[in-house]
């Protein structure tokens, strides 16, 4: 090895120059071995990110939340079914005895009690539905979606912003539906709910808007009505409102079950396993 100071050639194993005693540069060792490469993962489905992009946030199955929302929606349907014959009894009472706001009929007492219970169940359903919606939106990234435009926070937040809540929540649910679509081979073996068309979404949202806006209008009219004919008309309208609420709740059940089934099928296709909690 040549000394950099006096240019004397030294033995390869020497550490100091035999002429001037200057330290010799260390001999270059063999190159380090290449870094080990991780084994290739499963191929990503078309339209979704590679497996490495899905590691940042874990997938959290929403089947238990979806089942709870479906159970509460079914309870609301039962309340509406019970309220229809109660409303018919009120119409018959008003027709026979007239309407007196100081003389409550038995049917009015029943309607008031079921109304309070229905409101409590409705609020619980709304809260749990939003929790499920946040979970479903959060699962899009772990499932490999790369074109999500509405974040999980805004998927919930848009429901509370006036005027925007007439459109944006529907767009959030539609995006979750679209980005949760499983591959064709997985959809073929998935439950029927996963194969429902997107037309259900439009009908569900229309029913939701009609039932809620109509309910607000009907409540204000009933508070200002004191005549018998007016209360009979309001009660007929309430029967129609119950029917719309039943239809909207049934469609909401379809939407919740379908999105949950689609995400479960997509997760099974990407990871080869099924999570049901």
C-alpha positions in Angstrom: 0.0 0.0 0.0 1.5 3.4 -1.0 2.1 6.0 1.7 0.3 9.3 1.0 3.2 11.3 2.6 6.4 9.9 1.2 5.0 7.7 -1.6 6.8 4.6 -0.3 5.2 1.2 -1.1 4.4 -0.8 2.0 3.1 -4.3 2.7 -0.7 -4.7 2.3 -1.2 -5.5 6.0 0.9 -2.6 7.3 -0.9 0.1 9.3 2.1 2.6 9.4 4.6 3.6 6.7 7.9 1.8 7.2 9.8 4.9 6.0 8.2 7.9 7.5 5.9 6.2 10.1 2.7 8.0 8.8 -0.5 6.1 9.3 -1.6 4.3 6.1 -5.2 4.6 4.8 -7.3 1.6 5.7 -7.7 -1.0 2.9 -11.0 -0.9 1.2 -13.0 -3.9 2.4 -15.5 -5.9 0.4 -18.8 -4.0 -0.5 -21.6 -4.5 2.1 -24.2 -7.0 1.2 -27.4 -5.7 -0.4 -30.3 -4.9 1.8 -32.8 -7.7 2.1 -35.9 -7.1 0.1 -39.3 -7.8 1.7 -41.2 -10.6 0.0 -43.7 -9.4 -2.6 -47.2 -8.9 -1.2 -50.5 -9.8 -2.9 -51.3 -7.9 -6.0 -53.5 -4.9 -5.5 -56.9 -4.8 -7.0 -57.4 -2.6 -10.0 -58.2 1.0 -8.9 -56.7 0.6 -5.5 -53.3 1.4 -3.9 -50.6 -1.2 -3.4 -50.5 -3.1 -0.1 -47.7 -0.9 1.4 -50.0 2.2 1.1 -52.6 0.5 3.3 -50.4 0.0 6.3 -50.8 3.5 7.7 -54.3 3.0 9.1 -55.7 -0.4 10.0 -59.0 -1.7 8.7 -61.7 -1.8 11.3 -64.7 -3.9 10.4 -68.1 -2.2 10.8 -70.4 -5.2 10.8 -71.3 -5.0 14.5 -72.1 -1.3 14.1 -74.1 -1.9 10.9 -76.1 -4.6 12.7 -76.9 -2.2 15.6 -78.0 0.5 13.2 -80.2 -2.0 11.3 -81.8 -3.1 14.6 -82.6 0.5 15.6 -84.0 1.3 12.2 -86.2 -1.8 12.5 -87.4 -0.5 15.9 -88.3 2.9 14.3 -90.3 1.0 11.7 -92.3 -0.8 14.4 -93.1 2.6 16.0 -94.4 3.9 12.7 -96.5 0.8 12.1 -98.1 1.2 15.6 -98.7 4.9 15.1 -100.8 4.4 11.9 -103.8 2.6 13.6 -103.5 5.1 16.5 -103.8 8.0 14.0 -106.8 6.2 12.4 -108.4 6.0 15.9 -107.8 9.7 16.3 -109.5 10.6 13.0 -112.6 8.5 14.1 -112.6 10.3 17.5 -112.4 13.7 16.0 -115.2 12.9 13.5 -117.5 11.7 16.3 -116.7 14.1 19.1 -114.8 16.9 17.5 -111.4 18.2 18.6 -111.0 19.8 22.0 -107.4 20.5 23.0 -108.4 20.3 26.7 -110.0 16.9 26.4 -107.3 14.5 25.2 -108.5 11.2 23.8 -106.9 7.9 24.8 -105.4 7.6 21.4 -103.7 11.0 21.8 -102.2 9.8 25.1 -100.9 6.7 23.4 -99.5 8.8 20.5 -97.8 11.2 22.8 -96.1 8.3 24.8 -95.0 6.5 21.7 -93.8 9.8 20.2 -91.4 10.4 23.2 -90.0 6.8 23.0 -89.7 7.1 19.2 -87.7 10.3 19.5 -85.3 8.7 22.0 -84.8 5.8 19.6 -84.4 8.1 16.7 -81.7 10.1 18.4 -79.9 6.9 19.4 -80.2 5.7 15.8 -78.8 9.0 14.4 -75.8 8.9 16.7 -75.0 5.3 15.9 -75.5 5.8 12.2 -73.0 8.6 12.2 -70.5 6.5 14.1 -70.9 3.7 11.6 -70.6 6.2 8.7 -67.3 7.5 10.1 -66.1 3.9 10.4 -67.1 3.1 6.8 -65.4 6.2 5.5 -62.2 5.6 7.5 -62.0 2.1 6.0 -61.7 3.3 2.5 -57.9 4.1 2.8 -57.0 0.7 4.4 -59.0 -0.9 1.6 -56.8 0.8 -0.9 -59.0 3.6 -2.2 -56.9 6.4 -3.7 -59.6 8.8 -4.9 -61.5 9.6 -1.7 -62.5 13.3 -1.7 -64.6 13.5 1.5 -62.8 12.8 4.7 -64.3 10.7 7.5 -64.7 13.8 9.6 -66.6 15.7 6.8 -68.7 12.6 6.0 -70.2 13.2 9.5 -69.8 17.0 9.7 -71.8 17.8 6.6 -74.9 16.6 8.3 -74.8 19.5 10.7 -74.3 22.4 8.2 -77.6 24.0 7.0 -78.3 23.8 3.3 -75.1 21.8 2.6 -76.7 18.9 4.5 -79.3 18.6 1.7 -76.6 17.3 -0.7 -73.2 16.7 0.8 -74.1 13.8 3.1 -75.6 11.9 0.2 -72.4 12.5 -1.8 -70.4 11.2 1.1 -72.4 8.0 1.3 -72.3 7.6 -2.5 -68.5 7.9 -2.5 -68.3 5.3 0.3 -70.5 3.0 -1.8 -68.5 3.5 -5.0 -65.1 3.1 -3.4 -66.2 0.0 -1.5 -66.9 -2.0 -4.6 -65.3 -5.4 -4.5 -63.6 -7.1 -7.5 -65.9 -8.9 -9.8 -64.9 -12.4 -8.6 -65.4 -11.4 -5.0 -68.8 -9.8 -5.7 -70.0 -12.9 -7.3 -69.7 -14.9 -4.0 -70.6 -11.9 -1.7 -74.1 -11.7 0.0 -76.9 -10.2 -2.2 -76.7 -6.9 -0.3 -73.2 -6.3 -1.8 -74.6 -6.5 -5.3 -77.4 -4.0 -5.0 -77.3 -1.2 -7.5 -76.6 2.4 -6.6 -80.2 3.4 -7.4 -81.1 2.5 -3.8 -79.0 5.5 -2.6 -81.1 8.1 -4.5 -84.4 6.6 -3.3 -83.1 6.5 0.3 -82.0 10.1 0.2 -85.2 11.3 -1.3 -87.2 9.4 1.4 -85.0 10.9 4.1 -85.5 14.5 2.8 -89.2 14.1 2.4 -89.8 12.5 5.8 -87.7 15.1 7.7 -88.7 18.2 5.9 -92.4 17.1 5.9 -92.2 16.2 9.6 -91.0 19.7 10.5 -93.7 21.3 8.4 -96.4 19.0 9.8 -95.3 19.7 13.4 -95.6 23.4 12.9 -99.0 23.2 11.3 -100.4 20.9 14.1 -99.2 23.3 16.8 -101.3 26.1 15.1 -104.4 24.1 14.3 -107.4 24.2 16.7 -110.3 23.2 14.5 -111.7 19.7 14.1 -111.3 19.7 10.3 -107.8 21.0 10.6 -106.8 18.3 13.1 -108.3 15.6 10.9 -106.3 16.9 7.9 -103.1 17.0 10.0 -103.7 13.4 11.2 -104.2 12.2 7.6 -101.0 13.9 6.7 -99.3 12.2 9.7 -100.3 8.8 8.4 -98.7 9.6 5.0 -95.6 10.7 6.9 -95.4 7.4 8.8 -95.6 5.6 5.5 -92.8 7.7 4.1 -90.7 7.1 7.2 -91.2 3.4 7.0 -90.0 3.4 3.3 -87.0 5.6 4.1 -86.0 3.4 7.1 -86.2 0.2 4.9 -84.1 1.9 2.2 -81.6 3.0 4.9 -81.3 -0.6 6.1 -80.6 -1.6 2.5 -77.8 1.1 2.2 -76.2 0.2 5.5 -76.2 -3.6 4.9 -75.0 -3.1 1.3 -72.0 -0.9 2.2 -71.0 -3.2 5.0 -71.3 -6.2 2.7 -69.2 -4.5 0.0 -66.5 -3.5 2.4 -66.4 -7.0 3.9 -66.1 -8.6 0.4 -63.4 -6.1 -0.7 -61.4 -6.8 2.5 -61.7 -10.5 2.0 -60.5 -10.1 -1.6 -57.5 -8.0 -0.7 -56.4 -9.9 2.5 -57.9 -13.3 2.1 -59.8 -13.3 5.4 -63.1 -12.3 6.8 -63.7 -10.2 9.9 -67.2 -10.0 11.3 -66.9 -7.8 14.4 
